[in-house]
Each structure stands twice: as C-alpha cells, then as structure tokens.
Amino acid sequence: MTRHYAPENSAPKRNSETDADSEANSQVIAVLLTVAIVIVLAMIVLLWAMTLEMPDVSIPSKTPAIFEIRQLKSAAPNYEGHITLYHGGKTDYLNSDLYAEIYCNDVLLPCRIETFRGTDFIPTHHYHVKTISGSGCRNDYWRKGEKVAIDITDGLIKPGDLVRVDVFSKTDNTRISTDKNYVPQ
C-alpha cells in the first residue's frame, strides 16, 4: 500500500483574499449604517423643528402706502362708497401722471380712475366713480398732506369689505402706492 502524502501547501488555511473580502464587506456595511443613522437623525431634527412655533413676522409690502386710506364709508340703502386718500409721502406727484385701481375683497372693481387732476377727470370715462374732490386733485400736483375723496357708486363696496387702492404712474406703469383697509360695519 502506498501512501500518498499531501503536499504541505494543500492543507486548508485562511486565505488573504477571503480576509480582504470580509474587510471590504465590513466597510460597506459600516458606511451604509452610518448614512442610515445620519438620515434618521436628520428626520428627527426636522420633525422637532417643525413643531417649534415660529415668531409672527410680517413681511412688509414691496409697494409703500404713500396714498393712505384715511376714511372708508358705505351705508345702506344704496351703499354709495366713499374713500378718502391722504398723501403721506415726501414727494409731490403730477396728478395727470397718476391713475388708480380699486379692489374689493381682492377683486378688481370696474372703476379705474384715469387721472387725479380734477379738471381732467371730469371728461374721462370714470364708470362707477361719481366724483373725486379735495385739495390733492385741485392743482397739477398732489402734495404731501393733501387729501382726495373718491365717491364710488352702484353699491360696489359694503360694510365689512376689504378695500385696496393701488396708485400707478402712467410714465412706466409701475405701482407707486398701495393701501388697504376694511369698510367699518
């Protein structure tokens, strides 16, 4: 009987390739676990931050209220509206260069004012605006501290409505003033 001896190299032993594969798998698993933990922590922080009460910060309007609504009226039975605008800015404005749009509860009313120069206003088409009056529309310029009263017809504004008046420059059609207020009940 012949004996065969296995060569010394044939004995099972740990291979350096197996060790490298095992180490590589451990690194991948560690990276994946780290990423998963970071994502879970980020979600927890996000959910916690969403429960915090944020301070009430009002963002100022980009358009200033140069022509402020100082008075609003509308009374039964016909609900003839009355809006008084006060020039609280620092610059004098050429009345013939100004026009206005009036909104009620964020809906544009069909009563655009084509000019604030009183003598030019009379012959214009001013549907639903009966008259404009006051020191601000008597001359060529509407100066600081002067007022303009606008009489709105046809019951377009009623007590409790939110009224907004936007004043524009005809030169470049930019809105130079906006103000809003509620009609008293």
C-alpha positions as CSV (number, residue, x, y, z in Angstrom):
1,M,0.0,0.0,0.0
2,T,1.3,3.3,-1.0
3,R,0.7,6.2,1.0
4,H,0.2,9.5,-0.6
5,Y,1.1,12.4,1.3
6,A,-0.5,15.6,0.6
7,P,1.9,18.4,-0.1
8,E,2.3,20.9,2.5
9,N,0.5,23.6,0.5
10,S,-2.7,21.6,0.2
11,A,-3.7,22.0,3.9
12,P,-6.7,24.3,4.3
13,K,-5.8,27.6,5.8
14,R,-7.1,31.1,5.7
15,N,-6.7,32.9,2.5
16,S,-5.6,36.5,2.3
17,E,-8.3,37.1,-0.4
18,T,-11.0,35.9,2.0
19,D,-9.8,38.3,4.7
20,A,-9.8,41.2,2.2
21,D,-13.3,40.4,1.1
22,S,-14.5,40.2,4.6
23,E,-12.9,43.5,5.5
24,A,-14.4,45.2,2.4
25,N,-17.9,43.9,3.3
26,S,-17.5,45.3,6.8
27,Q,-16.5,48.7,5.5
28,V,-19.5,48.9,3.1
29,I,-21.9,47.8,5.9
30,A,-20.4,50.4,8.2
31,V,-20.8,53.2,5.7
32,L,-24.4,52.2,5.0
33,L,-25.2,52.1,8.7
34,T,-23.6,55.5,9.2
35,V,-25.6,57.0,6.3
36,A,-28.8,55.4,7.6
37,I,-28.2,56.8,11.2
38,V,-27.5,60.3,9.8
39,I,-30.7,60.2,7.8
40,V,-32.8,59.1,10.8
41,L,-31.2,61.8,13.0
42,A,-31.8,64.4,10.3
43,M,-35.5,63.4,10.1
44,I,-35.9,63.6,13.9
45,V,-34.3,67.0,14.0
46,L,-36.6,68.1,11.1
47,L,-39.7,66.8,12.8
48,W,-38.7,68.5,16.0
49,A,-38.0,71.8,14.2
50,M,-41.4,71.7,12.6
51,T,-43.1,71.6,16.0
52,L,-41.5,74.8,17.1
53,E,-43.6,77.9,16.9
54,M,-42.2,80.5,14.6
55,P,-42.5,84.1,15.6
56,D,-45.1,86.1,13.7
57,V,-43.1,88.1,11.3
58,S,-45.0,90.2,8.8
59,I,-43.2,90.8,5.5
60,P,-43.6,94.4,4.5
61,S,-45.2,95.2,1.2
62,K,-42.8,96.0,-1.5
63,T,-45.0,98.9,-2.5
64,P,-45.3,101.6,0.1
65,A,-48.6,103.2,1.2
66,I,-47.9,106.7,0.0
67,F,-51.5,107.4,-0.5
68,E,-53.1,106.1,2.6
69,I,-56.8,105.2,3.0
70,R,-57.8,107.5,5.8
71,Q,-61.6,107.1,5.6
72,L,-63.9,104.4,4.2
73,K,-67.7,104.7,4.2
74,S,-70.6,102.7,2.8
75,A,-74.1,102.7,4.2
76,A,-77.5,101.3,3.4
77,P,-79.7,101.5,1.5
78,N,-77.7,102.3,-1.7
79,Y,-74.2,101.6,-0.4
80,E,-72.7,104.6,-2.0
81,G,-69.0,104.2,-1.2
82,H,-66.6,106.9,-0.1
83,I,-62.8,106.6,0.1
84,T,-60.5,109.3,1.3
85,L,-56.9,109.1,0.4
86,Y,-54.2,111.0,2.3
87,H,-50.8,111.8,0.7
88,G,-48.4,110.7,3.5
89,G,-45.3,110.6,1.3
90,K,-42.4,113.0,0.8
91,T,-42.6,113.7,-2.9
92,D,-45.1,115.8,-4.9
93,Y,-46.8,113.8,-7.7
94,L,-48.0,115.1,-11.0
95,N,-51.8,114.4,-10.9
96,S,-52.1,113.8,-14.7
97,D,-49.4,111.1,-14.4
98,L,-51.4,109.1,-11.8
99,Y,-54.2,106.5,-12.2
100,A,-55.8,104.2,-9.7
101,E,-57.3,100.8,-9.5
102,I,-59.7,99.9,-6.7
103,Y,-60.1,96.3,-5.3
104,C,-62.9,95.0,-3.1
105,N,-62.0,91.7,-1.3
106,D,-59.1,91.2,-3.8
107,V,-61.4,91.6,-6.9
108,L,-60.7,94.5,-9.2
109,L,-63.7,96.8,-9.4
110,P,-64.8,98.3,-12.7
111,C,-64.0,101.8,-11.6
112,R,-60.5,102.7,-12.7
113,I,-59.5,106.4,-12.2
114,E,-57.6,107.6,-15.2
115,T,-56.2,110.8,-13.6
116,F,-56.1,112.6,-10.3
117,R,-56.2,116.0,-11.9
118,G,-59.8,117.1,-11.2
119,T,-60.3,119.2,-14.3
120,D,-59.0,116.3,-16.5
121,F,-61.1,113.7,-14.5
122,I,-64.5,115.3,-15.5
123,P,-64.4,114.4,-19.2
124,T,-62.9,110.9,-18.7
125,H,-64.8,107.7,-18.7
126,H,-65.0,107.0,-14.9
127,Y,-67.6,104.3,-14.6
128,H,-68.8,103.7,-11.1
129,V,-66.9,106.7,-9.8
130,K,-69.2,109.6,-9.3
131,T,-66.7,112.3,-8.3
132,I,-63.2,113.0,-7.0
133,S,-62.6,116.0,-4.8
134,G,-60.3,117.5,-2.3
135,S,-57.1,119.6,-2.2
136,G,-55.0,116.8,-3.7
137,C,-56.8,116.9,-7.1
138,R,-57.3,120.7,-7.5
139,N,-53.9,121.5,-8.9
140,D,-51.3,120.0,-11.2
141,Y,-49.6,118.3,-8.2
142,W,-50.8,116.2,-5.3
143,R,-48.6,117.4,-2.4
144,K,-47.8,115.9,0.9
145,G,-50.6,116.3,3.4
146,E,-53.4,116.8,0.8
147,K,-56.4,114.5,0.5
148,V,-58.5,113.2,-2.3
149,A,-62.1,111.9,-1.8
150,I,-63.5,109.3,-4.2
151,D,-67.2,108.6,-4.4
152,I,-68.0,105.1,-5.6
153,T,-71.5,104.3,-6.9
154,D,-73.6,101.2,-7.5
155,G,-73.1,99.6,-4.1
156,L,-69.7,98.2,-5.1
157,I,-68.3,98.3,-1.5
158,K,-70.3,97.4,1.6
159,P,-69.6,97.4,5.3
160,G,-67.1,94.6,6.2
161,D,-65.4,94.6,2.8
162,L,-61.7,94.8,2.4
163,V,-60.9,97.7,0.1
164,R,-57.5,98.2,-1.6
165,V,-56.4,101.2,-3.6
166,D,-53.4,100.9,-5.9
167,V,-52.0,104.1,-7.5
168,F,-49.8,103.8,-10.6
169,S,-47.6,106.1,-12.6
170,K,-48.6,106.4,-16.3
171,T,-45.0,107.1,-17.2
172,D,-43.8,103.5,-16.7
173,N,-47.0,101.8,-15.4
174,T,-45.4,101.0,-12.0
175,R,-47.4,100.8,-8.9
176,I,-46.1,103.5,-6.6
177,S,-48.6,103.1,-3.7
178,T,-50.9,100.5,-2.3
179,D,-53.1,100.6,0.8
180,K,-56.0,98.6,2.1
181,N,-58.5,98.8,4.9
182,Y,-61.9,97.4,6.0
183,V,-65.1,99.3,5.5
184,P,-66.5,99.9,9.0
185,Q,-69.6,97.9,9.9
